[in-house]
Amino acid sequence: MQLSNEEIRRYSRHLILPEVGMAGQKKIKGTSVLCIGAGGLGSPIAMYLAAAGIGKIGIVDFDTVDYSNLQRQILHTDADVGRSKAESAKETLAGINPNTEVILHNTRISAENALDLIRPYDIVVDGTDNFPTRYLTNDACVLLKKPNVYGSIFRFEGQASVFAPHLGGPCYRCLYPEPPPPGMVPSCAEGGVLGVLPGIIGCIQATEILKLALGKGTTLINRLVLFNALDLKFRELKLRRDPKCPLCSDAPTIKELIDYEMFCGIQPAPAEPAANPDEVTVQDMKRALDNPALNIKVVDVREPDEYEIAKVNGVPLLPLSQLGQRFTELDPNQQYYLHCKGGVRSLKALNFLREQGFKYVKSVKGGIGAWSDEVDHSVPKY
Ligand SMILES: [Zn+2]
């Protein structure tokens, strides 16, 4: 594999590094990377890998670009809102480095296609934000003996490592044998994330990929780096392989991909979702607000910061986080409709109030997001 004169000019700052040089740059060019997710982490990873001259980058993403992505997903621009993330990513990467071949996999990675998706690539990088995909990626990489460059982010904190049992380190399951119970760990959509955080963690992942391609330096195999942006602190944990790991130990019990939704306790969505008797619609909520004679009180159980972003006029706030101390302010014999952002926390609040003896409580399905979509577009979505 040769470098053209144009490539020699392009990569000159690499070529003069003794640790890279012509031989190293050719290794980078000869490396293929599958990037799972073209979102917050996938953006800096794919952009820096393309700029650095990785020969082939595969992008797996089935999502479309939303306004709420632009605060951190720098692969996509304002003009890309509504477009496929994979298509938008390909265009951005072609603009950075036309020498990099970009392969689009406009699909959701699943137990059915994961092995075929991953097999042709040298290195896999995990830029996903959910547990089923994280375990799926880990398991497929261990089975195929591919290094899995891991990163995750939440609010102001992130972590990164390289999982590669075939190179002597642990896998994700050695660290986290069981996924957390569903709903216990909020997603970035629920808990928020600082926009630059995926930039920092994603760049750590891109660094590790280049080192793996070059075969230089000390990688994050056997180490977990933890980063806190609020305190600007890095910490490091030494990792060990779990000799009883069900996947990467000498006597594995997992020898093929499993059902990851079930493993993570996520119920498959029924084709025709059954109506939940505890839920009412935003139209019901509107009727309750318009007709005081119905004697139904609507309560917002979101947090004060969210109330400041968007609220429904005339609906008081009683945050879920304060409900344990403040539920006595409510009347156990009154009818209540509870709403939150999307309808999950209001169900939690409902269950709590039931336990306290409240009889007439309902949760508003879809929360203030559905209210904005279906009742009042002037209420901003966040
Ligand atoms: Zn393991």
Boltz pocket constraint, residues with backbone or C-beta under 6 A from the ligand:
constraints:
  - pocket:
      binder: B
      contacts: [[A, 165], [A, 170], [A, 171], [A, 172], [A, 173], [A, 174], [A, 175], [A, 242], [A, 245], [A, 246], [A, 247], [A, 248], [A, 249]]
      max_distance: 6.0
